[in-house]
């Protein structure tokens, strides 16, 4: 798996010793007026190969992630964004 894919980036973050709270993901959110939502990674977020699970109940497919930020700086984004 290449680290330039969202799955690769999230896997690297998951297994690093870095503080997850430094990372924020930007996802497409159909409910939000802006169409986007930022979620801080932390203990309440489970990173799976194809999805994120928030608070044990909300499932976000990986394909909805459009950017990953570390300490507010974009470290990965889709080319179309």
PDB file with SEQRES, HELIX, SHEET and CRYST1 records, atoms N, CA, C and O in Angstrom:
SEQRES   1 A   81  UNK UNK UNK UNK UNK UNK UNK UNK UNK UNK UNK UNK UNK          
SEQRES   2 A   81  UNK UNK UNK UNK UNK UNK UNK UNK UNK UNK UNK UNK UNK          
SEQRES   3 A   81  UNK UNK UNK UNK UNK UNK UNK UNK UNK UNK UNK UNK UNK          
SEQRES   4 A   81  UNK UNK UNK UNK UNK UNK UNK UNK UNK UNK UNK UNK UNK          
SEQRES   5 A   81  UNK UNK UNK UNK UNK UNK UNK UNK UNK UNK UNK UNK UNK          
SEQRES   6 A   81  UNK UNK UNK UNK UNK UNK UNK UNK UNK UNK UNK UNK UNK          
SEQRES   7 A   81  UNK UNK UNK                                                  
HELIX    1 AA1 UNK A    6  UNK A   15  1                                  10    
HELIX    2 AA2 UNK A   20  UNK A   22  5                                   3    
HELIX    3 AA3 UNK A   62  UNK A   64  5                                   3    
SHEET    1 AA1 4 UNK A  36  UNK A  40  0                                        
SHEET    2 AA1 4 UNK A  23  UNK A  28 -1                                        
SHEET    3 AA1 4 UNK A  65  UNK A  70 -1                                        
SHEET    4 AA1 4 UNK A  73  UNK A  77 -1                                        
SHEET    1 AA2 3 UNK A  45  UNK A  47  0                                        
SHEET    2 AA2 3 UNK A  51  UNK A  54 -1                                        
SHEET    3 AA2 3 UNK A  58  UNK A  61 -1                                        
CRYST1    1.000    1.000    1.000  90.00  90.00  90.00 P 1           1          
ATOM      1  N   UNK A   1       0.848  -1.179   0.000  1.00  0.00           N  
ATOM      2  CA  UNK A   1       0.000   0.000   0.000  1.00  0.00           C  
ATOM      3  C   UNK A   1       0.893   1.241   0.000  1.00  0.00           C  
ATOM      4  O   UNK A   1       1.833   1.347   0.788  1.00  0.00           O  
ATOM      5  N   UNK A   2       0.590   2.147  -0.871  1.00  0.00           N  
ATOM      6  CA  UNK A   2       1.368   3.372  -0.964  1.00  0.00           C  
ATOM      7  C   UNK A   2       0.923   4.360   0.104  1.00  0.00           C  
ATOM      8  O   UNK A   2      -0.261   4.443   0.429  1.00  0.00           O  
ATOM      9  N   UNK A   3       1.869   5.101   0.643  1.00  0.00           N  
ATOM     10  CA  UNK A   3       1.537   6.086   1.666  1.00  0.00           C  
ATOM     11  C   UNK A   3       0.921   7.351   1.098  1.00  0.00           C  
ATOM     12  O   UNK A   3       0.516   8.228   1.861  1.00  0.00           O  
ATOM     13  N   UNK A   4       0.840   7.471  -0.225  1.00  0.00           N  
ATOM     14  CA  UNK A   4       0.221   8.665  -0.787  1.00  0.00           C  
ATOM     15  C   UNK A   4      -1.279   8.487  -0.984  1.00  0.00           C  
ATOM     16  O   UNK A   4      -1.944   9.388  -1.496  1.00  0.00           O  
ATOM     17  N   UNK A   5      -1.824   7.338  -0.584  1.00  0.00           N  
ATOM     18  CA  UNK A   5      -3.267   7.130  -0.602  1.00  0.00           C  
ATOM     19  C   UNK A   5      -3.823   7.469   0.775  1.00  0.00           C  
ATOM     20  O   UNK A   5      -3.081   7.495   1.758  1.00  0.00           O  
ATOM     21  N   UNK A   6      -5.115   7.727   0.849  1.00  0.00           N  
ATOM     22  CA  UNK A   6      -5.712   8.037   2.149  1.00  0.00           C  
ATOM     23  C   UNK A   6      -5.585   6.846   3.100  1.00  0.00           C  
ATOM     24  O   UNK A   6      -5.332   7.026   4.291  1.00  0.00           O  
ATOM     25  N   UNK A   7      -5.762   5.633   2.575  1.00  0.00           N  
ATOM     26  CA  UNK A   7      -5.623   4.447   3.420  1.00  0.00           C  
ATOM     27  C   UNK A   7      -4.196   4.342   3.964  1.00  0.00           C  
ATOM     28  O   UNK A   7      -3.999   3.998   5.129  1.00  0.00           O  
ATOM     29  N   UNK A   8      -3.206   4.637   3.126  1.00  0.00           N  
ATOM     30  CA  UNK A   8      -1.810   4.592   3.557  1.00  0.00           C  
ATOM     31  C   UNK A   8      -1.488   5.644   4.599  1.00  0.00           C  
ATOM     32  O   UNK A   8      -0.804   5.364   5.583  1.00  0.00           O  
ATOM     33  N   UNK A   9      -1.979   6.851   4.385  1.00  0.00           N  
ATOM     34  CA  UNK A   9      -1.747   7.946   5.347  1.00  0.00           C  
ATOM     35  C   UNK A   9      -2.387   7.621   6.694  1.00  0.00           C  
ATOM     36  O   UNK A   9      -1.755   7.777   7.739  1.00  0.00           O  
ATOM     37  N   UNK A  10      -3.648   7.166   6.670  1.00  0.00           N  
ATOM     38  CA  UNK A  10      -4.337   6.858   7.929  1.00  0.00           C  
ATOM     39  C   UNK A  10      -3.684   5.686   8.651  1.00  0.00           C  
ATOM     40  O   UNK A  10      -3.613   5.679   9.880  1.00  0.00           O  
ATOM     41  N   UNK A  11      -3.206   4.696   7.904  1.00  0.00           N  
ATOM     42  CA  UNK A  11      -2.506   3.569   8.514  1.00  0.00           C  
ATOM     43  C   UNK A  11      -1.217   4.040   9.188  1.00  0.00           C  
ATOM     44  O   UNK A  11      -0.901   3.627  10.303  1.00  0.00           O  
ATOM     45  N   UNK A  12      -0.485   4.899   8.503  1.00  0.00           N  
ATOM     46  CA  UNK A  12       0.758   5.440   9.065  1.00  0.00           C  
ATOM     47  C   UNK A  12       0.475   6.221  10.350  1.00  0.00           C  
ATOM     48  O   UNK A  12       1.204   6.092  11.333  1.00  0.00           O  
ATOM     49  N   UNK A  13      -0.585   7.030  10.336  1.00  0.00           N  
ATOM     50  CA  UNK A  13      -0.964   7.798  11.527  1.00  0.00           C  
ATOM     51  C   UNK A  13      -1.361   6.854  12.658  1.00  0.00           C  
ATOM     52  O   UNK A  13      -0.948   7.037  13.803  1.00  0.00           O  
ATOM     53  N   UNK A  14      -2.162   5.845  12.330  1.00  0.00           N  
ATOM     54  CA  UNK A  14      -2.661   4.893  13.331  1.00  0.00           C  
ATOM     55  C   UNK A  14      -1.514   4.199  14.068  1.00  0.00           C  
ATOM     56  O   UNK A  14      -1.566   4.047  15.289  1.00  0.00           O  
ATOM     57  N   UNK A  15      -0.490   3.783  13.341  1.00  0.00           N  
ATOM     58  CA  UNK A  15       0.588   3.000  13.939  1.00  0.00           C  
ATOM     59  C   UNK A  15       1.777   3.841  14.397  1.00  0.00           C  
ATOM     60  O   UNK A  15       2.726   3.303  14.968  1.00  0.00           O  
ATOM     61  N   UNK A  16       1.742   5.140  14.160  1.00  0.00           N  
ATOM     62  CA  UNK A  16       2.840   5.993  14.627  1.00  0.00           C  
ATOM     63  C   UNK A  16       2.692   6.231  16.129  1.00  0.00           C  
ATOM     64  O   UNK A  16       1.634   5.985  16.708  1.00  0.00           O  
ATOM     65  N   UNK A  17       3.744   6.702  16.733  1.00  0.00           N  
ATOM     66  CA  UNK A  17       3.693   7.012  18.165  1.00  0.00           C  
ATOM     67  C   UNK A  17       3.294   8.458  18.397  1.00  0.00           C  
ATOM     68  O   UNK A  17       3.302   8.943  19.528  1.00  0.00           O  
ATOM     69  N   UNK A  18       2.945   9.144  17.309  1.00  0.00           N  
ATOM     70  CA  UNK A  18       2.544  10.545  17.383  1.00  0.00           C  
ATOM     71  C   UNK A  18       1.172  10.662  18.054  1.00  0.00           C  
ATOM     72  O   UNK A  18       0.370   9.730  17.994  1.00  0.00           O  
ATOM     73  N   UNK A  19       0.910  11.777  18.679  1.00  0.00           N  
ATOM     74  CA  UNK A  19      -0.362  12.044  19.341  1.00  0.00           C  
ATOM     75  C   UNK A  19      -1.467  12.201  18.297  1.00  0.00           C  
ATOM     76  O   UNK A  19      -1.398  13.098  17.457  1.00  0.00           O  
ATOM     77  N   UNK A  20      -2.481  11.341  18.342  1.00  0.00           N  
ATOM     78  CA  UNK A  20      -3.577  11.398  17.370  1.00  0.00           C  
ATOM     79  C   UNK A  20      -4.334  12.716  17.422  1.00  0.00           C  
ATOM     80  O   UNK A  20      -4.910  13.137  16.419  1.00  0.00           O  
ATOM     81  N   UNK A  21      -4.341  13.372  18.572  1.00  0.00           N  
ATOM     82  CA  UNK A  21      -5.076  14.628  18.719  1.00  0.00           C  
ATOM     83  C   UNK A  21      -4.487  15.749  17.857  1.00  0.00           C  
ATOM     84  O   UNK A  21      -5.131  16.782  17.672  1.00  0.00           O  
ATOM     85  N   UNK A  22      -3.282  15.561  17.333  1.00  0.00           N  
ATOM     86  CA  UNK A  22      -2.669  16.547  16.439  1.00  0.00           C  
ATOM     87  C   UNK A  22      -3.284  16.497  15.039  1.00  0.00           C  
ATOM     88  O   UNK A  22      -3.113  17.419  14.242  1.00  0.00           O  
ATOM     89  N   UNK A  23      -3.999  15.411  14.754  1.00  0.00           N  
ATOM     90  CA  UNK A  23      -4.510  15.182  13.404  1.00  0.00           C  
ATOM     91  C   UNK A  23      -6.004  15.472  13.298  1.00  0.00           C  
ATOM     92  O   UNK A  23      -6.784  15.145  14.192  1.00  0.00           O  
ATOM     93  N   UNK A  24      -6.373  16.088  12.198  1.00  0.00           N  
ATOM     94  CA  UNK A  24      -7.769  16.376  11.877  1.00  0.00           C  
ATOM     95  C   UNK A  24      -8.027  15.863  10.473  1.00  0.00           C  
ATOM     96  O   UNK A  24      -7.195  16.025   9.580  1.00  0.00           O  
ATOM     97  N   UNK A  25      -9.184  15.244  10.282  1.00  0.00           N  
ATOM     98  CA  UNK A  25      -9.564  14.842   8.931  1.00  0.00           C  
ATOM     99  C   UNK A  25     -10.724  15.713   8.473  1.00  0.00           C  
ATOM    100  O   UNK A  25     -11.580  16.095   9.270  1.00  0.00           O  
ATOM    101  N   UNK A  26     -10.743  16.017   7.200  1.00  0.00           N  
ATOM    102  CA  UNK A  26     -11.837  16.782   6.601  1.00  0.00           C  
ATOM    103  C   UNK A  26     -12.618  15.802   5.740  1.00  0.00           C  
ATOM    104  O   UNK A  26     -12.067  15.165   4.842  1.00  0.00           O  
ATOM    105  N   UNK A  27     -13.919  15.692   6.029  1.00  0.00           N  
ATOM    106  CA  UNK A  27     -14.756  14.737   5.304  1.00  0.00           C  
ATOM    107  C   UNK A  27     -15.936  15.439   4.646  1.00  0.00           C  
ATOM    108  O   UNK A  27     -16.375  16.503   5.084  1.00  0.00           O  
ATOM    109  N   UNK A  28     -16.434  14.822   3.588  1.00  0.00           N  
ATOM    110  CA  UNK A  28     -17.654  15.302   2.949  1.00  0.00           C  
ATOM    111  C   UNK A  28     -18.813  14.942   3.864  1.00  0.00           C  
ATOM    112  O   UNK A  28     -18.969  13.782   4.246  1.00  0.00           O  
ATOM    113  N   UNK A  29     -19.631  15.939   4.220  1.00  0.00           N  
ATOM    114  CA  UNK A  29     -20.765  15.749   5.125  1.00  0.00           C  
ATOM    115  C   UNK A  29     -22.014  16.312   4.466  1.00  0.00           C  
ATOM    116  O   UNK A  29     -22.136  17.524   4.287  1.00  0.00           O  
ATOM    117  N   UNK A  30     -22.920  15.453   4.113  1.00  0.00           N  
ATOM    118  CA  UNK A  30     -24.135  15.878   3.402  1.00  0.00           C  
ATOM    119  C   UNK A  30     -25.083  16.691   4.273  1.00  0.00           C  
ATOM    120  O   UNK A  30     -25.944  17.398   3.748  1.00  0.00           O  
ATOM    121  N   UNK A  31     -24.943  16.605   5.589  1.00  0.00           N  
ATOM    122  CA  UNK A  31     -25.838  17.306   6.511  1.00  0.00           C  
ATOM    123  C   UNK A  31     -25.357  18.732   6.797  1.00  0.00           C  
ATOM    124  O   UNK A  31     -26.167  19.636   7.000  1.00  0.00           O  
ATOM    125  N   UNK A  32     -24.060  18.923   6.812  1.00  0.00           N  
ATOM    126  CA  UNK A  32     -23.477  20.229   7.134  1.00  0.00           C  
ATOM    127  C   UNK A  32     -23.777  21.251   6.040  1.00  0.00           C  
ATOM    128  O   UNK A  32     -23.723  20.922   4.855  1.00  0.00           O  
ATOM    129  N   UNK A  33     -24.096  22.497   6.429  1.00  0.00           N  
ATOM    130  CA  UNK A  33     -24.358  23.546   5.430  1.00  0.00           C  
ATOM    131  C   UNK A  33     -23.175  23.786   4.485  1.00  0.00           C  
ATOM    132  O   UNK A  33     -23.371  24.095   3.309  1.00  0.00           O  
ATOM    133  N   UNK A  34     -21.957  23.643   4.997  1.00  0.00           N  
ATOM    134  CA  UNK A  34     -20.775  23.859   4.153  1.00  0.00           C  
ATOM    135  C   UNK A  34     -20.455  22.643   3.288  1.00  0.00           C  
ATOM    136  O   UNK A  34     -19.697  22.739   2.323  1.00  0.00           O  
ATOM    137  N   UNK A  35     -21.037  21.502   3.642  1.00  0.00           N  
ATOM    138  CA  UNK A  35     -20.761  20.272   2.906  1.00  0.00           C  
ATOM    139  C   UNK A  35     -19.520  19.543   3.395  1.00  0.00           C  
ATOM    140  O   UNK A  35     -19.184  18.467   2.900  1.00  0.00           O  
ATOM    141  N   UNK A  36     -18.833  20.144   4.381  1.00  0.00           N  
ATOM    142  CA  UNK A  36     -17.620  19.549   4.931  1.00  0.00           C  
ATOM    143  C   UNK A  36     -17.686  19.519   6.451  1.00  0.00           C  
ATOM    144  O   UNK A  36     -18.395  20.309   7.074  1.00  0.00           O  
ATOM    145  N   UNK A  37     -16.936  18.596   7.032  1.00  0.00           N  
ATOM    146  CA  UNK A  37     -16.868  18.502   8.489  1.00  0.00           C  
ATOM    147  C   UNK A  37     -15.438  18.129   8.865  1.00  0.00           C  
ATOM    148  O   UNK A  37     -14.821  17.285   8.216  1.00  0.00           O  
ATOM    149  N   UNK A  38     -14.912  18.759   9.913  1.00  0.00           N  
ATOM    150  CA  UNK A  38     -13.581  18.427  10.414  1.00  0.00           C  
ATOM    151  C   UNK A  38     -13.727  17.589  11.676  1.00  0.00           C  
ATOM    152  O   UNK A  38     -14.505  17.918  12.572  1.00  0.00           O  
ATOM    153  N   UNK A  39     -12.970  16.504  11.730  1.00  0.00           N  
ATOM    154  CA  UNK A  39     -13.020  15.592  12.865  1.00  0.00           C  
ATOM    155  C   UNK A  39     -11.608  15.413  13.402  1.00  0.00           C  
ATOM    156  O   UNK A  39     -10.689  15.075  12.655  1.00  0.00           O  
ATOM    157  N   UNK A  40     -11.441  15.641  14.700  1.00  0.00           N  
ATOM    158  CA  UNK A  40     -10.145  15.437  15.348  1.00  0.00           C  
ATOM    159  C   UNK A  40     -10.000  13.951  15.639  1.00  0.00           C  
ATOM    160  O   UNK A  40     -10.895  13.328  16.210  1.00  0.00           O  
ATOM    161  N   UNK A  41      -8.864  13.392  15.242  1.00  0.00           N  
ATOM    162  CA  UNK A  41      -8.611  11.990  15.553  1.00  0.00           C  
ATOM    163  C   UNK A  41      -8.253  11.876  17.022  1.00  0.00           C  
ATOM    164  O   UNK A  41      -7.649  12.784  17.595  1.00  0.00           O  
ATOM    165  N   UNK A  42      -8.620  10.775  17.622  1.00  0.00           N  
ATOM    166  CA  UNK A  42      -8.335  10.553  19.032  1.00  0.00           C  
ATOM    167  C   UNK A  42      -8.814   9.172  19.425  1.00  0.00           C  
ATOM    168  O   UNK A  42      -9.073   8.330  18.565  1.00  0.00           O  
ATOM    169  N   UNK A  43      -8.933   8.939  20.716  1.00  0.00           N  
ATOM    170  CA  UNK A  43      -9.346   7.629  21.211  1.00  0.00           C  
ATOM    171  C   UNK A  43     -10.757   7.257  20.777  1.00  0.00           C  
ATOM    172  O   UNK A  43     -11.100   6.076  20.735  1.00  0.00           O  
ATOM    173  N   UNK A  44     -11.582   8.255  20.453  1.00  0.00           N  
ATOM    174  CA  UNK A  44     -12.961   7.981  20.057  1.00  0.00           C  
ATOM    175  C   UNK A  44     -13.082   7.618  18.575  1.00  0.00           C  
ATOM    176  O   UNK A  44     -14.182   7.338  18.097  1.00  0.00           O  
ATOM    177  N   UNK A  45     -11.958   7.619  17.842  1.00  0.00           N  
ATOM    178  CA  UNK A  45     -11.970   7.314  16.413  1.00  0.00           C  
ATOM    179  C   UNK A  45     -11.195   6.024  16.169  1.00  0.00           C  
ATOM    180  O   UNK A  45     -10.021   5.913  16.522  1.00  0.00           O  
ATOM    181  N   UNK A  46     -11.871   5.050  15.557  1.00  0.00           N  
ATOM    182  CA  UNK A  46     -11.228   3.796  15.182  1.00  0.00           C  
ATOM    183  C   UNK A  46     -10.945   3.861  13.689  1.00  0.00           C  
ATOM    184  O   UNK A  46     -11.849   4.092  12.885  1.00  0.00           O  
ATOM    185  N   UNK A  47      -9.680   3.655  13.323  1.00  0.00           N  
ATOM    186  CA  UNK A  47      -9.272   3.704  11.922  1.00  0.00           C  
ATOM    187  C   UNK A  47      -9.229   2.282  11.383  1.00  0.00           C  
ATOM    188  O   UNK A  47      -8.434   1.462  11.843  1.00  0.00           O  
ATOM    189  N   UNK A  48     -10.081   1.992  10.412  1.00  0.00           N  
ATOM    190  CA  UNK A  48     -10.105   0.695   9.731  1.00  0.00           C  
ATOM    191  C   UNK A  48      -9.566   0.878   8.322  1.00  0.00           C  
ATOM    192  O   UNK A  48      -9.307   2.001   7.889  1.00  0.00           O  
ATOM    193  N   UNK A  49      -9.401  -0.223   7.611  1.00  0.00           N  
ATOM    194  CA  UNK A  49      -8.856  -0.175   6.249  1.00  0.00           C  
ATOM    195  C   UNK A  49      -9.737   0.633   5.298  1.00  0.00           C  
ATOM    196  O   UNK A  49      -9.226   1.349   4.437  1.00  0.00           O  
ATOM    197  N   UNK A  50     -11.057   0.521   5.449  1.00  0.00           N  
ATOM    198  CA  UNK A  50     -11.984   1.147   4.498  1.00  0.00           C  
ATOM    199  C   UNK A  50     -12.934   2.160   5.114  1.00  0.00           C  
ATOM    200  O   UNK A  50     -13.779   2.719   4.415  1.00  0.00           O  
ATOM    201  N   UNK A  51     -12.807   2.408   6.426  1.00  0.00           N  
ATOM    202  CA  UNK A  51     -13.751   3.309   7.098  1.00  0.00           C  
ATOM    203  C   UNK A  51     -13.178   3.803   8.422  1.00  0.00           C  
ATOM    204  O   UNK A  51     -12.218   3.252   8.960  1.00  0.00           O  
ATOM    205  N   UNK A  52     -13.805   4.862   8.922  1.00  0.00           N  
ATOM    206  CA  UNK A  52     -13.519   5.382  10.256  1.00  0.00           C  
ATOM    207  C   UNK A  52     -14.771   5.183  11.088  1.00  0.00           C  
ATOM    208  O   UNK A  52     -15.882   5.361  10.589  1.00  0.00           O  
ATOM    209  N   UNK A  53     -14.608   4.819  12.340  1.00  0.00           N  
ATOM    210  CA  UNK A  53     -15.746   4.652  13.239  1.00  0.00           C  
ATOM    211  C   UNK A  53     -15.580   5.677  14.359  1.00  0.00           C  
ATOM    212  O   UNK A  53     -14.595   5.663  15.097  1.00  0.00           O  
ATOM    213  N   UNK A  54     -16.572   6.570  14.466  1.00  0.00           N  
ATOM    214  CA  UNK A  54     -16.522   7.654  15.438  1.00  0.00           C  
ATOM    215  C   UNK A  54     -17.458   7.328  16.598  1.00  0.00           C  
ATOM    216  O   UNK A  54     -18.632   7.023  16.388  1.00  0.00           O  
ATOM    217  N   UNK A  55     -16.935   7.392  17.820  1.00  0.00           N  
ATOM    218  CA  UNK A  55     -17.720   7.132  19.038  1.00  0.00           C  
ATOM    219  C   UNK A  55     -18.441   5.791  18.999  1.00  0.00           C  
ATOM    220  O   UNK A  55     -19.503   5.643  19.604  1.00  0.00           O  
ATOM    221  N   UNK A  56     -17.879   4.821  18.299  1.00  0.00           N  
ATOM    222  CA  UNK A  56     -18.452   3.485  18.263  1.00  0.00           C  
ATOM    223  C   UNK A  56     -19.716   3.333  17.454  1.00  0.00           C  
ATOM    224  O   UNK A  56     -20.268   2.235  17.388  1.00  0.00           O  
ATOM    225  N   UNK A  57     -20.202   4.407  16.827  1.00  0.00           N  
ATOM    226  CA  UNK A  57     -21.468   4.288  16.108  1.00  0.00           C  
ATOM    227  C   UNK A  57     -21.501   4.945  14.733  1.00  0.00           C  
ATOM    228  O   UNK A  57     -22.132   4.407  13.823  1.00  0.00           O  
ATOM    229  N   UNK A  58     -20.854   6.071  14.553  1.00  0.00           N  
ATOM    230  CA  UNK A  58     -20.880   6.767  13.270  1.00  0.00           C  
ATOM    231  C   UNK A  58     -19.789   6.200  12.367  1.00  0.00           C  
ATOM    232  O   UNK A  58     -18.613   6.196  12.730  1.00  0.00           O  
ATOM    233  N   UNK A  59     -20.186   5.725  11.192  1.00  0.00           N  
ATOM    234  CA  UNK A  59     -19.239   5.149  10.238  1.00  0.00           C  
ATOM    235  C   UNK A  59     -19.049   6.115   9.075  1.00  0.00           C  
ATOM    236  O   UNK A  59     -20.017   6.567   8.463  1.00  0.00           O  
ATOM    237  N   UNK A  60     -17.793   6.424   8.780  1.00  0.00           N  
ATOM    238  CA  UNK A  60     -17.461   7.304   7.659  1.00  0.00           C  
ATOM    239  C   UNK A  60     -16.595   6.508   6.691  1.00  0.00           C  
ATOM    240  O   UNK A  60     -15.484   6.109   7.040  1.00  0.00           O  
ATOM    241  N   UNK A  61     -17.091   6.272   5.476  1.00  0.00           N  
ATOM    242  CA  UNK A  61     -16.270   5.567   4.484  1.00  0.00           C  
ATOM    243  C   UNK A  61     -15.019   6.382   4.145  1.00  0.00           C  
ATOM    244  O   UNK A  61     -15.063   7.611   4.086  1.00  0.00           O  
ATOM    245  N   UNK A  62     -13.924   5.690   3.926  1.00  0.00           N  
ATOM    246  CA  UNK A  62     -12.651   6.348   3.626  1.00  0.00           C  
ATOM    247  C   UNK A  62     -12.755   7.258   2.403  1.00  0.00           C  
ATOM    248  O   UNK A  62     -12.087   8.290   2.348  1.00  0.00           O  
ATOM    249  N   UNK A  63     -13.581   6.891   1.425  1.00  0.00           N  
ATOM    250  CA  UNK A  63     -13.657   7.704   0.203  1.00  0.00           C  
ATOM    251  C   UNK A  63     -14.247   9.095   0.452  1.00  0.00           C  
ATOM    252  O   UNK A  63     -14.170   9.957  -0.424  1.00  0.00           O  
ATOM    253  N   UNK A  64     -14.831   9.327   1.625  1.00  0.00           N  
ATOM    254  CA  UNK A  64     -15.359  10.661   1.954  1.00  0.00           C  
ATOM    255  C   UNK A  64     -14.313  11.591   2.561  1.00  0.00           C  
ATOM    256  O   UNK A  64     -14.555  12.790   2.702  1.00  0.00           O  
ATOM    257  N   UNK A  65     -13.167  11.051   2.917  1.00  0.00           N  
ATOM    258  CA  UNK A  65     -12.086  11.882   3.460  1.00  0.00           C  
ATOM    259  C   UNK A  65     -11.452  12.644   2.301  1.00  0.00           C  
ATOM    260  O   UNK A  65     -11.021  12.044   1.316  1.00  0.00           O  
ATOM    261  N   UNK A  66     -11.399  13.974   2.426  1.00  0.00           N  
ATOM    262  CA  UNK A  66     -10.810  14.771   1.342  1.00  0.00           C  
ATOM    263  C   UNK A  66      -9.495  15.431   1.746  1.00  0.00           C  
ATOM    264  O   UNK A  66      -8.751  15.905   0.888  1.00  0.00           O  
ATOM    265  N   UNK A  67      -9.201  15.463   3.055  1.00  0.00           N  
ATOM    266  CA  UNK A  67      -7.934  16.052   3.497  1.00  0.00           C  
ATOM    267  C   UNK A  67      -7.585  15.552   4.896  1.00  0.00           C  
ATOM    268  O   UNK A  67      -8.454  15.170   5.679  1.00  0.00           O  
ATOM    269  N   UNK A  68      -6.289  15.567   5.181  1.00  0.00           N  
ATOM    270  CA  UNK A  68      -5.781  15.245   6.512  1.00  0.00           C  
ATOM    271  C   UNK A  68      -4.874  16.401   6.920  1.00  0.00           C  
ATOM    272  O   UNK A  68      -4.017  16.838   6.153  1.00  0.00           O  
ATOM    273  N   UNK A  69      -5.078  16.884   8.139  1.00  0.00           N  
ATOM    274  CA  UNK A  69      -4.264  17.983   8.660  1.00  0.00           C  
ATOM    275  C   UNK A  69      -3.510  17.512   9.899  1.00  0.00           C  
ATOM    276  O   UNK A  69      -4.003  16.691  10.672  1.00  0.00           O  
ATOM    277  N   UNK A  70      -2.310  18.046  10.069  1.00  0.00           N  
ATOM    278  CA  UNK A  70      -1.538  17.820  11.294  1.00  0.00           C  
ATOM    279  C   UNK A  70      -1.222  19.186  11.864  1.00  0.00           C  
ATOM    280  O   UNK A  70      -0.566  20.001  11.218  1.00  0.00           O  
ATOM    281  N   UNK A  71      -1.685  19.432  13.063  1.00  0.00           N  
ATOM    282  CA  UNK A  71      -1.496  20.731  13.731  1.00  0.00           C  
ATOM    283  C   UNK A  71      -1.958  21.880  12.842  1.00  0.00           C  
ATOM    284  O   UNK A  71      -1.328  22.937  12.806  1.00  0.00           O  
ATOM    285  N   UNK A  72      -3.066  21.666  12.122  1.00  0.00           N  
ATOM    286  CA  UNK A  72      -3.660  22.711  11.291  1.00  0.00           C  
ATOM    287  C   UNK A  72      -3.117  22.813   9.880  1.00  0.00           C  
ATOM    288  O   UNK A  72      -3.681  23.535   9.058  1.00  0.00           O  
ATOM    289  N   UNK A  73      -2.028  22.105   9.574  1.00  0.00           N  
ATOM    290  CA  UNK A  73      -1.415  22.160   8.245  1.00  0.00           C  
ATOM    291  C   UNK A  73      -1.828  20.930   7.432  1.00  0.00           C  
ATOM    292  O   UNK A  73      -1.739  19.804   7.921  1.00  0.00           O  
ATOM    293  N   UNK A  74      -2.275  21.142   6.207  1.00  0.00           N  
ATOM    294  CA  UNK A  74      -2.693  20.037   5.345  1.00  0.00           C  
ATOM    295  C   UNK A  74      -1.472  19.198   4.974  1.00  0.00           C  
ATOM    296  O   UNK A  74      -0.504  19.703   4.407  1.00  0.00           O  
ATOM    297  N   UNK A  75      -1.538  17.891   5.308  1.00  0.00           N  
ATOM    298  CA  UNK A  75      -0.444  16.985   4.952  1.00  0.00           C  
ATOM    299  C   UNK A  75      -0.840  16.044   3.823  1.00  0.00           C  
ATOM    300  O   UNK A  75       0.017  15.393   3.226  1.00  0.00           O  
ATOM    301  N   UNK A  76      -2.127  15.969   3.530  1.00  0.00           N  
ATOM    302  CA  UNK A  76      -2.628  15.152   2.425  1.00  0.00           C  
ATOM    303  C   UNK A  76      -3.968  15.716   1.984  1.00  0.00           C  
ATOM    304  O   UNK A  76      -4.779  16.121   2.816  1.00  0.00           O  
ATOM    305  N   UNK A  77      -4.200  15.742   0.683  1.00  0.00           N  
ATOM    306  CA  UNK A  77      -5.523  16.105   0.165  1.00  0.00           C  
ATOM    307  C   UNK A  77      -5.715  15.433  -1.179  1.00  0.00           C  
ATOM    308  O   UNK A  77      -4.756  15.104  -1.877  1.00  0.00           O  
ATOM    309  N   UNK A  78      -6.970  15.239  -1.521  1.00  0.00           N  
ATOM    310  CA  UNK A  78      -7.280  14.664  -2.833  1.00  0.00           C  
ATOM    311  C   UNK A  78      -6.897  15.667  -3.905  1.00  0.00           C  
ATOM    312  O   UNK A  78      -7.003  16.876  -3.696  1.00  0.00           O  
ATOM    313  N   UNK A  79      -6.462  15.181  -5.030  1.00  0.00           N  
ATOM    314  CA  UNK A  79      -6.045  16.054  -6.127  1.00  0.00           C  
ATOM    315  C   UNK A  79      -7.187  16.911  -6.640  1.00  0.00           C  
ATOM    316  O   UNK A  79      -6.961  18.019  -7.127  1.00  0.00           O  
ATOM    317  N   UNK A  80      -8.410  16.411  -6.537  1.00  0.00           N  
ATOM    318  CA  UNK A  80      -9.566  17.148  -7.059  1.00  0.00           C  
ATOM    319  C   UNK A  80     -10.039  18.250  -6.132  1.00  0.00           C  
ATOM    320  O   UNK A  80     -10.942  19.006  -6.493  1.00  0.00           O  
ATOM    321  N   UNK A  81      -9.451  18.365  -4.939  1.00  0.00           N  
ATOM    322  CA  UNK A  81      -9.883  19.375  -3.965  1.00  0.00           C  
ATOM    323  C   UNK A  81      -9.014  20.601  -4.066  1.00  0.00           C  
ATOM    324  O   UNK A  81      -9.218  21.565  -3.328  1.00  0.00           O  
TER     325      UNK A  81                                                      
END                                                                             
